[in-house]
Amino acid sequence: MKLIIIDYGAGNIKSIQFAFKRLGVDAVLTNNVDEIKAADKVIFPGVGEASSAMKMLQESGLDKVIPTLKQPVLGICLGMQLMCNHSEEGNTKGLGIFDVNVKRFSNSVKVPQMGWNVISDLKSDLFTGIKDKEFMYLVHSFYAEQCDEMIAKTDYEIEYASALQKDNFYGVQFHPEKSGIIGSKILENFLNL
């Protein structure tokens, strides 16, 4: 299996690579469009700030490529948020894959949400063999609103979409690569899609 992690300068790539290595798959890090298009599966990671990350995607032309991919694509954390229509972070126009906007948590809760929280209302093959209300590791100040494409939700001040799916595109707000056995199972499920 050819697994690609998109390299555009915004991501904690090593922990994702190690997580897949534990599953017996070597993930290749690249920003080469032909390699990305030829991959069996694609990971779209993201750590950092939305507007600067989107600028890096635009500079490499990947903002045009990602929405056209036909194989399973998994956006993680900021990667998922960039797949949405718009983010309040830096007033950023997203890739528009998921028809939902990204908002900032209010100051009535500790921001960022950092640590373990549960995912519930699971609705996808991504969650095969995973029980409702399992704990996942999250670090984020912005969230995707509930929408038709929501396949998991989490409650932090409000209930929000902690996972999304549309066609071959999947997104998770949490970090499966840092979420122990359950996170590893989600990555394994992605490989089996």
Rosetta blueprint (number, residue, H / E / L):
1 M L
2 K L
3 L E
4 I E
5 I E
6 I E
7 D L
8 Y L
9 G L
10 A L
11 G L
12 N L
13 I H
14 K H
15 S H
16 I H
17 Q H
18 F H
19 A H
20 F H
21 K H
22 R H
23 L L
24 G L
25 V L
26 D L
27 A E
28 V E
29 L E
30 T E
31 N L
32 N L
33 V H
34 D H
35 E H
36 I H
37 K H
38 A H
39 A L
40 D L
41 K E
42 V E
43 I E
44 F E
45 P L
46 G L
47 V L
48 G L
49 E L
50 A H
51 S H
52 S H
53 A H
54 M H
55 K H
56 M H
57 L H
58 Q H
59 E H
60 S H
61 G L
62 L H
63 D H
64 K H
65 V H
66 I H
67 P H
68 T H
69 L L
70 K L
71 Q L
72 P L
73 V E
74 L E
75 G E
76 I E
77 C L
78 L H
79 G H
80 M H
81 Q H
82 L H
83 M L
84 C E
85 N E
86 H E
87 S E
88 E L
89 E L
90 G L
91 N L
92 T E
93 K E
94 G L
95 L L
96 G L
97 I L
98 F E
99 D E
100 V E
101 N E
102 V E
103 K E
104 R E
105 F L
106 S L
107 N L
108 S L
109 V L
110 K L
111 V L
112 P L
113 Q E
114 M E
115 G E
116 W E
117 N E
118 V E
119 I E
120 S E
121 D L
122 L L
123 K L
124 S L
125 D H
126 L H
127 F H
128 T L
129 G L
130 I L
131 K L
132 D L
133 K L
134 E E
135 F E
136 M E
137 Y E
138 L E
139 V E
140 H E
141 S L
142 F E
143 Y E
144 A E
145 E L
146 Q L
147 C L
148 D L
149 E L
150 M E
151 I E
152 A E
153 K E
154 T E
155 D E
156 Y L
157 E L
158 I L
159 E E
160 Y E
161 A E
162 S E
163 A E
164 L E
165 Q E
166 K E
167 D L
168 N L
169 F E
170 Y E
171 G E
172 V E
173 Q L
174 F L
175 H L
176 P H
177 E H
178 K H
179 S L
180 G H
181 I H
182 I H
183 G H
184 S H
185 K H
186 I H
187 L H
188 E H
189 N H
190 F H
191 L H
192 N L
193 L L
